[in-house]
Amino acid sequence: VQLQASGGGLVQAGGSLTLSCAASGIMVTSSDYSTYNMEWYRQPPGKQRELVALITRTSETGYGDAVKGRFTISRDNIKKTVDLQMNDLKPEDTAVYYCSSDGDGARAWGQGTQVTVSS
């Protein structure tokens, strides 16, 4: 599976952005995609990559403590996309954001999209 993340950019503190990640690949059907757990990670400058949010194949969600109540993850199995709605952004949310899939016994990563929050 190939993952393409988009939607990053520069935003002022308190603003919002929505990241989207589209899955593609000739062997990835909507039915296959629906069996994947999907995740968003981020890597702030000079820091390690951390889990931001996840959504399971049954659409259960989980969030990192730093983003609970501000970020919302959702998926569309027909379109094979996973979105991350980010509200009330803070400068500490500045990072490269990566989507990742976990399914078919393998993990795939998107290329990352930069989110910069100015104070």
Secondary structure, DSSP 8 states (H G I E B T S, - for coil): -EEEEE--EEEETT--EEEEEEEE-TT--HHHHTT-EEEEEEE-TTS--EEEEEE-TT--EEE-TTTTTTEEEEEETTTTEEEEEE-S--GGG-EEEEEEEEETTEEEE---EEEEEE-
